[in-house]
Each structure stands twice: as structure tokens, then as C-alpha cells.
Amino acid sequence: MSGKAIDWLADYLSGRCQVVGAGGSDSENSILHFDVPQGSVLGPKAFLEYAEDVAHLMEGLHYHLFLDDMHAWPKARKAS
């Protein structure tokens, strides 16, 4: 990738925030350091790249990859 393409991608992915709502209340606005923009053209490709890398780090975890989401939980320990 050229410098301009990397700059464009970095700009596209930076400055994103999220708010979580539950029970009629909203959280504070939080800056996201790592995310895949949902509903974007690049979202599915970005998620696949991210999920492929993260899956290698999932030792000791079960995980499911969904279309645009990932769910992970600890593997049960064997009784000794």
C-alpha cells in the first residue's frame, strides 16, 4: 500500500466513538481504539482480517465467528 492509501485508511478508521444504552440510560461517549465500522463497505473485509488475526490468539478459548461479530468464552478445565 502506498503512503496515501495508508493515510486514507487510517483516517477512515480513526476518531470513532461509541455510546452504550441500557435501561433508559446512556453511557459516556467512549473513544474506540480498535473497531470495524458496521454497515460500511469495508466493514466485512476489515472484520475478516481482524478475526483471522485474533483467532490465532484464542488459545484456551472457544469462539464463534459470525457474519460481523465474534463471541469467545473460556474452555472448561478438565477435572483432575
N, C-alpha and C positions, 0 to 999 in steps of 0.2 A: 504494500500500500504506500502511496506517496504521502508526503507531509500534509498536503491539502486534504486528502481523504481521511487521514487520521484526525486532523483538526476538526473536520466536519463531523465525524463520528463522535469524538469526544464532546463537542458542543451539543450534539443531539442527545447524548446520554447524561449530560450534567445538569445540575440545577433542578432536579426533580424532588418533589416533596410528597408526603402522604399525611392524611388525617384518618384516624380510625373512629368510627361511631358505634356506640353500643348503649342500649338502654336510654336513648334520648339524649345522650351526652357525646360530645366530640373531644378527642384528644388534642393536645397541642400539635401544631404543624411540625413535622419531623423531616429533616433533610435525609434523603436516601443516598447512600454511598454505592450501593450495588442494586440494580433493578433491571428488569426488562419491561419496557413500556407495553402495557396491554392494549390491544386494538390497533397497534401500529403495523405498518407494512414490514418493518424489520424485526418486529417482536418475535415471531416464530423462529426465525433463523438465529437471532441472538439468544433465545431461550435454549435452543438445541446445543449451541456452542457452550453455554454456561452449564447446562445439565450434564453434558458429556464430561466436562472437567470435574464437576462436583461429584459425580458418581464414582470417580476413582478415589475420592477421599472418604467414602462411606463405609469403611471397614467397621464391622461391629454394628451396623445399622441395616434394617430392612428399609427399602424405599420403593415408591411407586412414582413413575413419571406419567403425568397426564399431558394433555394437549399443550397446555401452557402453565403447568403447575407441577410442583414436586412435593411429596409428603414423605417424611422419614421418621422412624421410630426405632428405639433400641431393640436389638435382638435379645431374646430371653437367655439368661445364663443357664447353663446346664447344672442340674443339681449334683453336688459332689457327695 
